[in-house]
Amino acid sequence: MTTASVCMATYNGAKYLRPQLDSILAELRDGDELVIVDDASSDDTTAILAGYADPRIRVVHNEQNLGYVRAFERAMHLSTGDVVLLSDQDDVWIPGRRDALVTAAAATGIAASNLLLLGSEEPLRSPVTGRPWLLRAMDGPRALRNELRMLAGDVPYFGCAMAVRRDLLAQVLPFPQILVESHDLWIATVANASRRMTHVEQPTILRRMHADNTSAPRPRGLLPALRSRLMLVRLWRIARRRARTMSF
């Protein structure tokens, strides 16, 4: 049986953490694990985590806050499953998520699924076109097209809806030092650079939108957007180098 490791980064997430943990544990099988790196929370997050006696949960505490990118990186380093699924602390899994993403990632290497908004169960709207923001299965292999859409800010790649096969972790990890945000776009860049991306049209997550979301619901200013796009170009080069190295 293919095993799954769910990697979660927590930070002051007590308000919404329990529903997320319950939805994850309902999906996991024997042999799976939930690896949680708490990034020096100061609220009741650690107490909530300690209240779960499930042997599939492993919790590691950062002594100081390193930021969500490095917390996710550490969780992925600690994972042991055949397929690694990323998860935020405040969403809710849709039943069937575990098997859908594990199957897709096991087949090609990296998978990204659609998601819906918690409450309305409607898709997000593209910040560029205003249309429903959805991945299409037919676009998964279109690596260059996907990367150009990422540069345009018009492809819905979210870490909370991604999975990585273990052998592809050698290309994903360690995260580049220039990666200070958007670890999900880095993983998608690796997938496209190595032509290992699969788009799963089935929604697998209900995304909770609130004031403390790491991903902003509205477009950022011009300068931050330009810096982000420059970082993506540099990440593409790094991902291409890693893909060539791993192919030998």
C-alpha angles and dihedrals in degrees: 000000000000109000125216132214116199111205118202133175116205130194123164089330100141094122096067104013102100098058090049095049091047092051091050097047090049088061101043123096132211107286093032122108141204111216112195125187110193110206099215097292117196099195130066095292095108092047091052091050091049089054092066112087095186110133090215091069121089118183124194122184125215111219090218134020110271099171130256095280094060092039091057090045091054092048091052091050089053095048122107105182128111091244126030119214120193121219136183121220099241109045132084125238119234112229110263094033096116096054095040094054096038091052093047096045092045089056101051109004107256130037134190123189138194122261137202133214116261109245100020097041087214125132122257117261120245111253087217105044104015090228124124106292106230139150118233121213092224091061096056096092093043094097101169093043091051092050093050090050089052090054088051091050092240108116121086102226110156125175091221088065099045138099132188128200112232097246090056091057087081087068096040097046135101096034111233114262090239090061103103097149142010102042086174092064090050091054090047090049090053089049093051095042091053093036091237100125125125122184114214110204092194110097109239104176140047105217118214113216117205141140094275099053112134090218108067114232091218132051115271127235123285098260096049089046092052092048090051092050092049089052090052091053091052091046090053090057092049092048092050091052092050092047091053092047093051092048093066 
